[in-house]
Amino acid sequence: MKLRDGLLALACLLIGTAAAKADDPDLIFRKTTVWKFLSPDHKLGTYAIDDPDVEGVACYFTVPEKGGWIGWLGLAEELSNASLSCTQVGPIKFKRKLSQGDDAFSQRRSLIFKKMQIVRGCDPKRNVLVYIVYTDKIIEGSPENSTSSVPISPWGEATPPVKCADWISD
């Protein structure tokens, strides 16, 4: 009886912690990919995040979400697939100096071992921000990835746009 109560308490704690996370991405929509009769469906979820360190950039990503009761409880290991599209949505302003490959966003994709990351870099020759989404594991990562680029353009300003090379270094 005590083991069952302990497992129930742990499950409630994990679900409550996941629900309370403040920097969750904005859900745009979900689309069912596999219908399940008595449990939640498998879906594709499309989300949006604003780059926390670069004002004026939003990224949209789509990830598969496991259904079934294990997926519903948050215990399923999610697939490593993800697609990514980032765009300039306002004037670009860097909040601080950054390094190539810094995290813009990360999200747990399994109970313990897998994490999806969106990282950013700078192509100084073309003045373009480059974003990559990929999934890693403690033991073995995945080669599945997607890349998106954001050319830094003037945005209703008379001044020239910032140079990413001034803000992101190797």
DSSP file with accessible surface (Angstrom, degrees, kcal/mol):
  #  RESIDUE AA STRUCTURE BP1 BP2  ACC     N-H-->O    O-->H-N    N-H-->O    O-->H-N    TCO  KAPPA ALPHA  PHI   PSI    X-CA   Y-CA   Z-CA
    1    1 A M     >        0   0  157      0, 0.0     4,-2.1     0, 0.0     5,-0.2   0.000 360.0 360.0 360.0 -41.2    0.0    0.0    0.0
    2    2 A K  H  >  +     0   0  186      2,-0.2     4,-2.4     1,-0.2     5,-0.2   0.872 360.0  53.4 -66.7 -36.9    2.8    2.4    0.9
    3    3 A L  H  > S+     0   0  136      2,-0.2     4,-2.6     1,-0.2     5,-0.2   0.938 109.5  48.4 -62.8 -45.1    4.6    1.9   -2.5
    4    4 A R  H  > S+     0   0  156      1,-0.2     4,-2.4     2,-0.2    -2,-0.2   0.921 112.2  48.7 -61.6 -44.2    1.4    2.6   -4.4
    5    5 A D  H  X S+     0   0   78     -4,-2.1     4,-2.4     1,-0.2    -1,-0.2   0.907 111.4  50.7 -62.9 -39.1    0.8    5.8   -2.4
    6    6 A G  H  X S+     0   0   41     -4,-2.4     4,-2.3     2,-0.2    -2,-0.2   0.914 110.7  47.8 -65.4 -42.9    4.4    6.9   -2.9
    7    7 A L  H  X S+     0   0  101     -4,-2.6     4,-2.5     2,-0.2    -2,-0.2   0.902 111.6  50.8 -65.2 -39.8    4.2    6.3   -6.7
    8    8 A L  H  X S+     0   0  106     -4,-2.4     4,-2.4     2,-0.2    -2,-0.2   0.927 110.6  49.1 -63.2 -42.8    0.9    8.3   -6.8
    9    9 A A  H  X S+     0   0   62     -4,-2.4     4,-2.4     2,-0.2    -2,-0.2   0.914 111.4  49.8 -63.0 -41.5    2.5   11.2   -4.9
   10   10 A L  H  X S+     0   0   90     -4,-2.3     4,-2.6     2,-0.2     5,-0.2   0.927 110.3  50.0 -63.3 -43.5    5.5   11.2   -7.3
   11   11 A A  H  X S+     0   0   33     -4,-2.5     4,-2.5     1,-0.2     5,-0.2   0.924 111.7  48.3 -62.1 -43.2    3.2   11.2  -10.3
   12   12 A C  H  X S+     0   0   79     -4,-2.4     4,-2.7     1,-0.2    -1,-0.2   0.907 111.3  50.6 -63.5 -40.8    1.2   14.1   -8.9
   13   13 A L  H  X S+     0   0  108     -4,-2.4     4,-2.6     2,-0.2    -2,-0.2   0.934 111.8  47.0 -62.4 -45.5    4.4   16.0   -8.1
   14   14 A L  H  X S+     0   0   62     -4,-2.6     4,-2.2     2,-0.2    -2,-0.2   0.921 114.5  46.3 -64.6 -43.0    5.8   15.5  -11.6
   15   15 A I  H  X S+     0   0   84     -4,-2.5     4,-2.2    -5,-0.2    -2,-0.2   0.936 114.1  48.5 -65.8 -42.5    2.5   16.6  -13.2
   16   16 A G  H  X S+     0   0   38     -4,-2.7     4,-1.6    -5,-0.2    -2,-0.2   0.898 111.1  50.2 -65.4 -38.4    2.2   19.6  -11.0
   17   17 A T  H  X S+     0   0   89     -4,-2.6     4,-0.6    -5,-0.2    -1,-0.2   0.924 111.2  48.4 -65.6 -43.1    5.8   20.6  -11.6
   18   18 A A  H >< S+     0   0   46     -4,-2.2     3,-0.8     1,-0.2    -2,-0.2   0.903 112.5  48.7 -64.3 -39.1    5.4   20.4  -15.4
   19   19 A A  H 3< S+     0   0   79     -4,-2.2    -1,-0.2     1,-0.2    -2,-0.2   0.813 109.2  53.6 -71.9 -27.1    2.1   22.4  -15.2
   20   20 A A  H 3< S+     0   0   78     -4,-1.6    -1,-0.2    -5,-0.2    -2,-0.2   0.514  74.6 124.1 -87.8  -3.5    3.7   25.1  -13.1
   21   21 A K    X<  -     0   0   81     -3,-0.8     3,-0.7    -4,-0.6    -3,-0.0  -0.379  48.9-156.8 -62.9 125.7    6.7   25.8  -15.4
   22   22 A A  T 3  S+     0   0  106      1,-0.2    -1,-0.2    -2,-0.2    -3,-0.0   0.781  83.0  56.4 -78.7 -27.9    6.6   29.6  -16.2
   23   23 A D  T 3  S+     0   0  101     26,-0.0    -1,-0.2     2,-0.0    -2,-0.1  -0.005  72.4 143.8 -99.6  32.0    8.5   29.5  -19.4
   24   24 A D    <   -     0   0   71     -3,-0.7    83,-0.0     1,-0.1     3,-0.0  -0.383  54.5-107.7 -65.5 147.3    6.3   27.1  -21.3
   25   25 A P        -     0   0   17      0, 0.0     2,-0.5     0, 0.0    24,-0.2  -0.300  35.6 -99.0 -72.2 160.3    5.9   27.8  -25.0
   26   26 A D  E     -A   48   0A  98     22,-2.8    22,-2.4     1,-0.0     2,-0.4  -0.707  33.7-130.0 -80.7 125.5    2.6   29.1  -26.4
   27   27 A L  E     +A   47   0A  81     -2,-0.5    20,-0.2    20,-0.2     3,-0.1  -0.640  26.6 178.8 -74.7 124.3    0.4   26.4  -27.9
   28   28 A I  E     -     0   0A  87     18,-3.2     2,-0.3    -2,-0.4    19,-0.2   0.884  61.0 -44.9 -89.3 -54.7   -0.7   27.4  -31.4
   29   29 A F  E     -A   46   0A 114     17,-1.3    17,-2.9     2,-0.0    -1,-0.4  -0.973  45.5-133.8-166.9 166.1   -2.7   24.2  -32.2
   30   30 A R  E     -A   45   0A 117     -2,-0.3     2,-0.4    15,-0.2    15,-0.2  -0.960  12.5-161.1-125.6 149.4   -2.6   20.4  -32.2
   31   31 A K  E     -A   44   0A 140     13,-2.3    13,-2.6    -2,-0.3     2,-0.2  -0.997  22.7-122.2-132.3 127.6   -3.5   18.0  -34.9
   32   32 A T  E     +A   43   0A  60     -2,-0.4    11,-0.3    11,-0.2     3,-0.1  -0.471  29.9 172.5 -68.5 134.3   -4.3   14.3  -34.3
   33   33 A T  E    S+     0   0A  78      9,-2.7     2,-0.4     1,-0.3    10,-0.2   0.653  73.0  26.8-111.5 -30.8   -2.1   11.9  -36.3
   34   34 A V  E    S-A   42   0A  68      8,-1.5     8,-1.9     2,-0.0    -1,-0.3  -0.962  77.1-140.6-136.2 120.2   -3.3    8.6  -34.7
   35   35 A W        -     0   0  174     -2,-0.4     2,-0.4     6,-0.2     6,-0.0  -0.591  14.5-160.8 -80.6 134.8   -6.7    8.2  -33.3
   36   36 A K        -     0   0   71      3,-0.3     5,-0.1    -2,-0.3    -2,-0.0  -0.962  11.9-144.6-116.8 138.5   -7.0    6.1  -30.1
   37   37 A F  S    S+     0   0  153     -2,-0.4    -1,-0.1     1,-0.2     4,-0.1   0.961  91.4   9.1 -69.6 -53.4  -10.4    4.6  -29.0
   38   38 A L  S    S+     0   0  128      2,-0.1    -1,-0.2     0, 0.0     3,-0.0   0.305 124.6  50.2-115.6   8.8  -10.2    4.9  -25.2
   39   39 A S  S    S-     0   0   26      1,-0.1    -3,-0.3    33,-0.0    30,-0.1  -0.896  98.3 -66.0-139.8 169.0   -7.2    7.0  -24.5
   40   40 A P        -     0   0   42      0, 0.0    28,-3.2     0, 0.0    31,-0.1  -0.234  57.0-113.0 -58.5 145.4   -5.7   10.3  -25.8
   41   41 A D        -     0   0   32     26,-0.2     2,-0.3    -5,-0.1    -6,-0.2  -0.335  25.1-104.9 -73.5 157.2   -4.7   10.5  -29.5
   42   42 A H  E     +A   34   0A  47     -8,-1.9    -9,-2.7    25,-0.1    -8,-1.5  -0.654  54.2 178.7 -74.4 141.8   -1.1   10.8  -30.8
   43   43 A K  E     -AB  32  65A  65     22,-2.5    22,-3.4    -2,-0.3     2,-0.5  -0.909  36.8-123.8-141.7 164.8   -0.8   14.4  -32.1
   44   44 A L  E     -AB  31  64A  71    -13,-2.6   -13,-2.3    -2,-0.3     2,-0.5  -0.969  31.0-158.1-105.5 130.6    1.5   17.0  -33.6
   45   45 A G  E     -AB  30  63A   0     18,-2.8    18,-2.1    -2,-0.5     2,-0.5  -0.942   4.2-157.3-113.4 130.6    1.7   20.1  -31.4
   46   46 A T  E     +AB  29  62A  21    -17,-2.9   -18,-3.2    -2,-0.5   -17,-1.3  -0.934  20.3 176.7-108.3 128.0    2.8   23.5  -32.9
   47   47 A Y  E     -AB  27  61A  19     14,-3.0    14,-2.2    -2,-0.5     2,-0.4  -0.852  19.1-144.8-128.5 161.1    4.2   26.0  -30.4
   48   48 A A  E     +AB  26  60A   9    -22,-2.4   -22,-2.8    -2,-0.3     2,-0.3  -0.966  14.1 179.9-127.6 143.2    5.7   29.5  -30.4
   49   49 A I  E     - B   0  59A  12     10,-2.5    10,-2.8    -2,-0.4     2,-0.5  -0.973  23.5-134.0-133.5 150.7    8.4   31.0  -28.2
   50   50 A D  E     - B   0  58A 108     -2,-0.3     8,-0.2     8,-0.2     5,-0.1  -0.895  39.1-104.8 -97.0 135.3   10.0   34.4  -28.2
   51   51 A D        -     0   0    5      6,-2.4     3,-0.3    -2,-0.5     6,-0.2  -0.444  28.3-147.7 -59.3 122.9   13.8   34.4  -28.0
   52   52 A P  S    S+     0   0   62      0, 0.0    -1,-0.2     0, 0.0     3,-0.1   0.734  93.3  35.3 -69.2 -19.4   14.5   35.3  -24.4
   53   53 A D  S    S+     0   0   23      1,-0.2    42,-2.6    42,-0.1    43,-0.5   0.503 114.6  54.8-111.7  -9.1   17.8   37.1  -25.3
   54   54 A V  E >  S- C   0  94A   0     -3,-0.3     3,-1.0    40,-0.2    -3,-0.3  -0.906  74.6-147.8-130.6 102.6   16.9   38.7  -28.6
   55   55 A E  E 3  S+ C   0  93A  94     38,-2.7    38,-1.6    -2,-0.5    35,-0.1  -0.418  81.6  37.4 -65.1 144.2   13.8   40.9  -28.8
   56   56 A G  E 3  S+     0   0A  17      1,-0.2    33,-2.8    36,-0.2    34,-1.0   0.505  92.0 103.1  94.1   5.7   12.0   40.8  -32.1
   57   57 A V  E <   - C   0  88A   1     -3,-1.0    -6,-2.4    31,-0.3     2,-0.4  -0.985  42.8-178.5-124.4 129.6   12.5   37.1  -32.9
   58   58 A A  E     -BC  50  87A   4     29,-2.3    29,-2.7    -2,-0.4     2,-0.4  -0.963   9.5-157.4-121.5 142.0    9.8   34.4  -32.5
   59   59 A a  E     -BC  49  86A   0    -10,-2.8   -10,-2.5    -2,-0.4     2,-0.4  -0.968   0.5-159.9-120.3 139.3   10.3   30.7  -33.3
   60   60 A Y  E     +BC  48  85A  94     25,-3.4    25,-2.5    -2,-0.4     2,-0.3  -0.957  14.5 179.7-115.5 132.1    7.6   28.2  -34.1
   61   61 A F  E     -BC  47  84A   0    -14,-2.2   -14,-3.0    -2,-0.4     2,-0.4  -0.978  16.6-153.0-135.4 148.7    8.3   24.5  -33.6
   62   62 A T  E     +BC  46  83A  34     21,-1.5    21,-1.9    -2,-0.3   -16,-0.2  -0.984  18.6 175.6-121.0 131.3    6.2   21.4  -34.2
   63   63 A V  E     -B   45   0A   1    -18,-2.1   -18,-2.8    -2,-0.4     2,-0.2  -0.969  33.1-109.8-133.1 148.1    6.8   18.2  -32.2
   64   64 A P  E     -B   44   0A  20      0, 0.0     2,-0.5     0, 0.0   -20,-0.2  -0.555  29.9-156.5 -74.1 143.1    5.1   14.8  -32.1
   65   65 A E  E     -B   43   0A  33    -22,-3.4   -22,-2.5    -2,-0.2     2,-0.2  -0.987  13.8-129.3-125.1 121.5    3.2   14.1  -28.8
   66   66 A K        -     0   0   84     -2,-0.5     8,-0.1   -24,-0.2    10,-0.1  -0.453  23.3-163.8 -70.6 138.1    2.5   10.6  -27.7
   67   67 A G     >  +     0   0    7     -2,-0.2     4,-1.3     4,-0.1   -26,-0.2   0.078  43.5  85.8 -95.1-146.8   -1.0    9.7  -26.8
   68   68 A G  H  > S-     0   0   11    -28,-3.2     4,-2.1     3,-0.2     5,-0.1  -0.060  99.1 -67.2  70.1 175.8   -2.2    6.7  -24.9
   69   69 A W  H  > S+     0   0  143      2,-0.2     4,-2.1     1,-0.2     6,-0.2   0.877 135.4  54.8 -71.7 -32.8   -2.4    6.7  -21.1
   70   70 A I  H  4>S+     0   0   98      1,-0.2     5,-2.4     2,-0.2     6,-0.8   0.927 111.2  45.3 -65.8 -43.4    1.5    6.7  -20.8
   71   71 A G  H ><5S+     0   0   14     -4,-1.3     3,-1.1     4,-0.2    -1,-0.2   0.910 110.8  53.8 -64.0 -41.1    1.6    9.9  -22.9
   72   72 A W  H 3<5S+     0   0  166     -4,-2.1    -2,-0.2     1,-0.3    -1,-0.2   0.887 108.4  49.5 -62.3 -37.2   -1.2   11.5  -21.0
   73   73 A L  T 3<5S-     0   0   64     -4,-2.1    -1,-0.3    -5,-0.1    -2,-0.2   0.573 115.0-117.5 -77.8  -9.5    0.6   10.9  -17.7
   74   74 A G  T < 5S+     0   0   30     -3,-1.1    -3,-0.2    -4,-0.5    -2,-0.1   0.713  85.4 113.2  81.3  20.1    3.8   12.4  -19.1
   75   75 A L      < +     0   0   74     -5,-2.4    36,-0.3    -6,-0.2    -4,-0.2   0.517  45.1 102.2-102.4  -7.5    5.8    9.2  -18.8
   76   76 A A  S    S-     0   0   15     -6,-0.8     2,-0.7   -10,-0.1   -10,-0.1  -0.507  74.6-122.5 -78.9 145.0    6.3    8.4  -22.5
   77   77 A E        -     0   0   76     -2,-0.2    33,-0.2    33,-0.1    -2,-0.1  -0.791  35.5-136.7 -83.7 117.9    9.6    9.1  -24.2
   78   78 A E        -     0   0   27     31,-3.0   -13,-0.1    -2,-0.7    31,-0.1  -0.360  21.8 -95.4 -74.9 156.8    8.7   11.4  -27.0
   79   79 A L        -     0   0   83    -15,-0.1    -1,-0.1     1,-0.1   -13,-0.0  -0.261  26.7-125.8 -65.6 159.3   10.1   11.1  -30.5
   80   80 A S  S    S+     0   0   19    -17,-0.1    -1,-0.1    55,-0.1    55,-0.1   0.521  72.3 114.9 -85.9  -7.2   13.2   13.1  -31.5
   81   81 A N        +     0   0   78     53,-0.1     2,-0.3    64,-0.0    53,-0.1  -0.380  34.3 155.7 -67.0 143.0   11.6   14.7  -34.5
   82   82 A A        -     0   0   20    -19,-0.2     2,-0.3    51,-0.1   -19,-0.2  -0.944  26.6-151.5-161.4 145.5   11.0   18.5  -34.6
   83   83 A S  E     -C   62   0A  60    -21,-1.9   -21,-1.5    -2,-0.3     2,-0.4  -0.891  16.3-160.9-117.7 157.2   10.6   21.1  -37.2
   84   84 A L  E     +C   61   0A  15     -2,-0.3     2,-0.3   -23,-0.2   -23,-0.2  -0.996  17.6 174.4-143.9 138.6   11.5   24.8  -36.7
   85   85 A S  E     -C   60   0A  71    -25,-2.5   -25,-3.4    -2,-0.4     2,-0.3  -0.946  11.2-174.0-143.7 122.6   10.7   28.2  -38.3
   86   86 A a  E     +C   59   0A   7     -2,-0.3     2,-0.3   -27,-0.3   -27,-0.2  -0.899   6.6 177.9-117.1 149.1   12.0   31.4  -36.8
   87   87 A T  E     -C   58   0A  64    -29,-2.7   -29,-2.3    -2,-0.3     2,-0.5  -0.979  35.4-104.8-148.3 155.3   11.1   34.9  -38.0
   88   88 A Q  E     +C   57   0A  21     -2,-0.3   -31,-0.3   -31,-0.2   -32,-0.1  -0.729  34.9 172.0 -80.7 125.7   11.7   38.6  -37.2
   89   89 A V  E     -     0   0A  71    -33,-2.8   -32,-0.2    -2,-0.5    -1,-0.1   0.296  64.4 -10.6-118.0   6.6    8.5   40.0  -35.6
   90   90 A G  E    S-     0   0A   8    -34,-1.0    -1,-0.2   -35,-0.1     2,-0.1  -0.959 103.7 -34.6-179.4-175.6    9.9   43.4  -34.6
   91   91 A P  E     -     0   0A  40      0, 0.0     2,-0.4     0, 0.0   -34,-0.1  -0.398  66.0-116.7 -62.3 137.1   13.1   45.4  -34.3
   92   92 A I  E     +     0   0A  13     61,-0.4     2,-0.4   -36,-0.1    70,-0.3  -0.668  41.0 169.9 -79.6 125.6   16.0   43.2  -33.3
   93   93 A K  E     -C   55   0A 110    -38,-1.6   -38,-2.7    -2,-0.4     2,-0.4  -0.980  25.4-142.3-138.5 123.0   17.5   44.1  -29.9
   94   94 A F  E     -C   54   0A  18     -2,-0.4   -40,-0.2   -40,-0.2     3,-0.1  -0.706   3.5-159.6 -84.1 133.7   20.0   42.0  -28.0
   95   95 A K  S    S-     0   0  118    -42,-2.6     2,-0.3    -2,-0.4    -1,-0.1   0.717  71.6 -13.2 -84.9 -22.5   19.5   41.9  -24.2
   96   96 A R  S    S-     0   0  125    -43,-0.5    -1,-0.2    71,-0.1     2,-0.2  -0.967  86.8 -69.5-164.6 170.5   23.1   40.8  -23.5
   97   97 A K        -     0   0  141     -2,-0.3     2,-0.3    -3,-0.1    71,-0.2  -0.513  54.9-168.3 -70.2 141.2   26.3   39.4  -25.1
   98   98 A L  E     -d  168   0B   3     69,-3.5    71,-2.1    -2,-0.2     2,-0.3  -0.792  15.7-127.5-127.7 168.6   25.8   35.8  -26.2
   99   99 A S  E >   -d  169   0B  54     -2,-0.3     3,-1.7    69,-0.3    71,-0.2  -0.854  39.5 -89.1-114.7 154.6   27.9   32.9  -27.4
  100  100 A Q  T 3  S+     0   0   68     69,-2.4    21,-0.2    -2,-0.3    -1,-0.0  -0.373 114.7  19.8 -57.9 133.8   27.5   30.8  -30.6
  101  101 A G  T 3  S+     0   0   43     19,-2.0    -1,-0.3     1,-0.2    20,-0.2   0.581  84.5 157.7  81.6  11.2   25.3   27.9  -29.8
  102  102 A D  E <   -E  120   0C  42     -3,-1.7    18,-2.4    18,-0.7    -1,-0.2  -0.382  48.9-101.6 -64.9 147.0   23.6   29.3  -26.7
  103  103 A D  E     +E  119   0C  66     16,-0.2    16,-0.3     1,-0.2     3,-0.1  -0.486  35.1 178.0 -69.1 132.8   20.2   27.9  -25.7
  104  104 A A  E    S-     0   0C   9     14,-3.6     2,-0.3     1,-0.4    15,-0.2   0.637  75.8  -7.5 -98.7 -26.4   17.2   29.9  -26.7
  105  105 A F  E     -E  118   0C  17     13,-1.7    13,-3.1   -54,-0.1    -1,-0.4  -0.962  59.8-172.0-164.9 146.2   14.8   27.2  -25.3
  106  106 A S  E     -E  117   0C  39     -2,-0.3     2,-0.3    11,-0.2    11,-0.2  -0.990   4.9-174.7-144.0 152.7   14.9   23.7  -23.9
  107  107 A Q  E     -E  116   0C  34      9,-2.5     9,-3.2    -2,-0.3     2,-0.2  -0.993  30.2-111.8-148.5 137.5   12.2   21.3  -23.1
  108  108 A R  E     -E  115   0C 111     -2,-0.3     7,-0.3     7,-0.2     3,-0.1  -0.470  26.6-178.1 -68.2 134.2   12.1   17.8  -21.4
  109  109 A R        +     0   0   14      5,-2.6   -31,-3.0    -2,-0.2     2,-0.3   0.300  69.0  23.8-118.3   3.2   11.0   15.1  -23.9
  110  110 A S  S    S-     0   0    4      4,-0.9   -33,-0.1   -33,-0.2    -1,-0.1  -0.946  94.2 -91.8-153.0 172.7   11.1   12.1  -21.5
  111  111 A L  S    S-     0   0   68    -36,-0.3    -1,-0.1    -2,-0.3   -35,-0.1   0.897 108.5 -19.6 -57.7 -40.4   10.8   11.7  -17.8
  112  112 A I  S    S+     0   0  118     -3,-0.1    -1,-0.1    -4,-0.0    -2,-0.0   0.673 128.8  48.3-133.2 -44.8   14.6   11.9  -17.2
  113  113 A F  S    S+     0   0  109     24,-0.1    25,-1.0    -4,-0.1     2,-0.4   0.642  90.1  66.1 -94.6 -19.4   16.9   11.3  -20.2
  114  114 A K  E     + F   0 137C  14     23,-0.2    -5,-2.6    24,-0.1    -4,-0.9  -0.887  48.4 177.4-117.6 139.8   15.8   13.3  -23.3
  115  115 A K  E     -EF 108 136C  82     21,-2.4    21,-2.7    -2,-0.4     2,-0.4  -1.000  19.3-145.3-139.7 133.0   15.8   17.0  -23.9
  116  116 A M  E     -EF 107 135C   0     -9,-3.2    -9,-2.5    -2,-0.4     2,-0.4  -0.823  24.5-169.3 -93.1 137.8   14.9   19.1  -26.9
  117  117 A Q  E     -EF 106 134C  13     17,-3.2    17,-2.1    -2,-0.4     2,-0.5  -0.984  21.4-158.1-131.3 142.3   16.9   22.3  -27.4
  118  118 A I  E     -EF 105 133C   0    -13,-3.1   -14,-3.6    -2,-0.4   -13,-1.7  -0.988  25.1-177.0-112.8 119.9   16.7   25.3  -29.7
  119  119 A V  E     -EF 103 132C  14     13,-2.6    13,-2.2    -2,-0.5     2,-0.3  -0.839  10.6-146.6-117.7 157.1   20.1   27.0  -29.9
  120  120 A R  E     +EF 102 131C   3    -18,-2.4   -19,-2.0    -2,-0.3   -18,-0.7  -0.895  17.6 167.9-125.3 154.8   21.1   30.2  -31.7
  121  121 A G  E     - F   0 130C   9      9,-2.2     9,-2.3    -2,-0.3     2,-0.4  -0.872  27.9-113.8-148.2-178.4   24.2   31.4  -33.6
  122  122 A b  E     - F   0 129C   9     -2,-0.3     7,-0.2     7,-0.2     3,-0.1  -0.983   3.1-156.5-129.4 133.1   25.3   34.2  -35.8
  123  123 A D  E >>> - F   0 128C  40      5,-3.0     5,-1.7    -2,-0.4     4,-1.1  -0.890  18.8-174.2-100.2  94.3   26.4   34.2  -39.5
  124  124 A P  T 345S+     0   0   79      0, 0.0    41,-0.2     0, 0.0    -1,-0.2   0.835  75.9  61.6 -65.6 -30.7   28.4   37.5  -39.3
  125  125 A K  T 345S+     0   0  174      1,-0.2    -2,-0.0    -3,-0.1    -3,-0.0   0.884 120.5  24.6 -62.6 -37.2   29.1   37.6  -43.1
  126  126 A R  T <45S-     0   0  152     -3,-0.5    -1,-0.2     2,-0.1    26,-0.2   0.415 104.1-123.1-107.2  -1.1   25.4   37.8  -43.9
  127  127 A N  T  <5 +     0   0   19     -4,-1.1    25,-2.1     1,-0.2     2,-0.4   0.955  62.5 144.3  53.5  56.0   24.1   39.3  -40.6
  128  128 A V  E   < -FG 123 151C  19     -5,-1.7    -5,-3.0    23,-0.2     2,-0.4  -0.980  49.5-136.2-127.4 134.6   21.7   36.4  -40.0
  129  129 A L  E     -FG 122 150C   0     21,-2.5    21,-3.1    -2,-0.4     2,-0.4  -0.746  23.5-156.6 -83.7 136.7   20.7   34.7  -36.8
  130  130 A V  E     -FG 121 149C  42     -9,-2.3    -9,-2.2    -2,-0.4     2,-0.4  -0.973   7.2-167.2-121.5 129.1   20.6   30.9  -37.2
  131  131 A Y  E     -FG 120 148C   0     17,-3.4    17,-2.8    -2,-0.4     2,-0.4  -0.933   2.0-170.5-117.2 140.3   18.5   28.6  -35.0
  132  132 A I  E     -FG 119 147C  63    -13,-2.2   -13,-2.6    -2,-0.4     2,-0.4  -0.993   7.1-158.5-128.4 137.4   18.8   24.8  -34.7
  133  133 A V  E     +FG 118 146C   0     13,-2.6    13,-1.6    -2,-0.4     2,-0.3  -0.947  27.4 148.6-112.5 134.4   16.4   22.5  -33.0
  134  134 A Y  E     -FG 117 145C  71    -17,-2.1   -17,-3.2    -2,-0.4     2,-0.4  -0.967  37.1-124.9-153.9 167.9   17.7   19.0  -31.9
  135  135 A T  E     -F  116   0C   2      9,-0.7     7,-1.8     7,-0.4     2,-0.3  -0.957  23.3-170.9-121.2 137.6   17.1   16.4  -29.2
  136  136 A D  E     -F  115   0C  50    -21,-2.7   -21,-2.4    -2,-0.4     2,-0.3  -0.879   6.3-159.6-125.1 159.8   19.8   14.9  -27.0
  137  137 A K  E     -F  114   0C  84     -2,-0.3   -23,-0.2   -23,-0.2     4,-0.1  -0.907  33.2-113.0-128.2 161.0   20.0   12.1  -24.5
  138  138 A I  S    S+     0   0  124    -25,-1.0     3,-0.1    -2,-0.3    -1,-0.1   0.928 116.8  23.9 -60.5 -42.1   22.4   11.4  -21.7
  139  139 A I  S    S+     0   0  156      1,-0.3     2,-0.4   -26,-0.1    -1,-0.1   0.919 136.7   5.8 -92.1 -48.4   23.7    8.3  -23.5
  140  140 A E        -     0   0  144     -4,-0.0    -1,-0.3     2,-0.0    -2,-0.1  -0.980  64.1-153.0-145.2 126.4   23.0    8.9  -27.2
  141  141 A G        -     0   0   40     -2,-0.4    -5,-0.2    -5,-0.2   -61,-0.0  -0.106  23.7-109.7 -84.3-172.0   21.6   11.9  -29.0
  142  142 A S        -     0   0   30     -7,-1.8    -7,-0.4     2,-0.2    -1,-0.0  -0.960   2.3-144.0-123.8 141.6   19.7   12.0  -32.2
  143  143 A P        +     0   0  113      0, 0.0     2,-0.1     0, 0.0    -1,-0.1   0.592  68.1 116.6 -77.4  -7.5   20.8   13.3  -35.6
  144  144 A E        +     0   0   97     -9,-0.1    -9,-0.7   -63,-0.0     2,-0.3  -0.416  41.9 143.9 -61.3 129.4   17.2   14.6  -36.2
  145  145 A N  E     -G  134   0C  95    -11,-0.2     2,-0.3    -2,-0.1   -11,-0.2  -0.970  36.5-151.1-158.5 168.8   17.3   18.4  -36.5
  146  146 A S  E     -G  133   0C  27    -13,-1.6   -13,-2.6    -2,-0.3     2,-0.4  -0.984  12.1-152.6-147.5 145.7   15.9   21.4  -38.2
  147  147 A T  E     +G  132   0C  79     -2,-0.3     2,-0.3   -15,-0.2   -15,-0.2  -0.936  11.4 179.5-123.2 144.1   17.5   24.8  -39.0
  148  148 A S  E     -G  131   0C  17    -17,-2.8   -17,-3.4    -2,-0.4     2,-0.3  -0.988  11.3-152.8-140.0 148.3   15.9   28.2  -39.5
  149  149 A S  E     -G  130   0C  68     -2,-0.3   -19,-0.2   -19,-0.2   -63,-0.2  -0.928   5.2-160.8-125.6 149.5   17.5   31.6  -40.2
  150  150 A V  E     -G  129   0C   3    -21,-3.1   -21,-2.5    -2,-0.3     2,-0.2  -0.900  13.7-148.8-128.8 100.0   16.4   35.1  -39.4
  151  151 A P  E     -G  128   0C  75      0, 0.0     2,-0.8     0, 0.0   -23,-0.2  -0.516  24.8-123.2 -65.3 132.9   18.0   37.9  -41.6
  152  152 A I        +     0   0   12    -25,-2.1    12,-0.0    -2,-0.2     3,-0.0  -0.727  43.0 172.4 -83.8 113.6   18.3   41.0  -39.4
  153  153 A S        -     0   0   57     -2,-0.8   -61,-0.4     1,-0.1     9,-0.1  -0.829  40.1 -89.3-119.5 157.2   16.5   43.7  -41.3
  154  154 A P        -     0   0   77      0, 0.0     2,-0.4     0, 0.0    -1,-0.1  -0.329  37.1-156.1 -60.5 149.2   15.5   47.3  -40.5
  155  155 A W        -     0   0  115    -63,-0.1     3,-0.1    -3,-0.0   -66,-0.0  -0.733  65.4 -48.9-134.0  82.7   12.1   47.4  -38.8
  156  156 A G  S    S+     0   0   93     -2,-0.4     2,-0.3     1,-0.2     3,-0.0   0.787 106.9 122.7  63.1  25.1   10.4   50.8  -39.3
  157  157 A E        -     0   0   72      2,-0.2    -1,-0.2     1,-0.1     0, 0.0  -0.882  62.8-145.1-119.6 151.0   13.5   52.5  -38.1
  158  158 A A  S    S+     0   0  112     -2,-0.3    -1,-0.1    -3,-0.1    -2,-0.1   0.689  82.9  82.2 -83.1 -18.7   15.7   55.1  -39.8
  159  159 A T  S    S-     0   0   85      1,-0.1    -2,-0.2    -3,-0.0     3,-0.1  -0.547  92.4-101.4 -85.6 151.3   18.8   53.6  -38.2
  160  160 A P        -     0   0  107      0, 0.0    -1,-0.1     0, 0.0    -2,-0.1  -0.308  47.3 -93.3 -66.5 155.8   20.5   50.6  -39.7
  161  161 A P        -     0   0   34      0, 0.0    -9,-0.1     0, 0.0    -8,-0.0  -0.250  46.3 -94.6 -67.8 157.9   19.9   47.2  -38.1
  162  162 A V        -     0   0   49    -70,-0.3     2,-0.5    -9,-0.1     3,-0.1  -0.242  35.3-119.4 -65.3 160.0   22.2   45.8  -35.4
  163  163 A K    >   -     0   0  116      1,-0.1     3,-1.4   -35,-0.0     4,-0.4  -0.920   9.7-148.8-102.7 124.4   25.0   43.4  -36.4
  164  164 A b  G >> S+     0   0    0     -2,-0.5     4,-2.2     1,-0.3     3,-1.8   0.827  95.7  67.3 -63.6 -28.5   24.7   40.0  -34.8
  165  165 A A  G 34 S+     0   0   49      1,-0.3    -1,-0.3     2,-0.2   -43,-0.0   0.769  94.4  58.8 -63.4 -23.8   28.5   39.7  -34.8
  166  166 A D  G <4 S+     0   0   96     -3,-1.4    -1,-0.3     1,-0.2    -2,-0.2   0.651 117.7  30.7 -75.4 -16.4   28.6   42.6  -32.3
  167  167 A W  T <4 S+     0   0   80     -3,-1.8   -69,-3.5    -4,-0.4     2,-0.5   0.600 114.5  54.9-119.4 -19.2   26.5   40.5  -29.9
  168  168 A I  E  <  +d   98   0B   7     -4,-2.2     2,-0.3   -71,-0.2   -69,-0.3  -0.981  63.5 179.2-123.9 123.9   27.3   36.8  -30.5
  169  169 A S  E      d   99   0B  71    -71,-2.1   -69,-2.4    -2,-0.5    -3,-0.0  -0.816 360.0 360.0-122.6 163.5   30.9   35.6  -30.3
  170  170 A D              0   0  173     -2,-0.3    -1,-0.1   -71,-0.2   -69,-0.0  -0.089 360.0 360.0 -67.1 360.0   32.6   32.2  -30.7
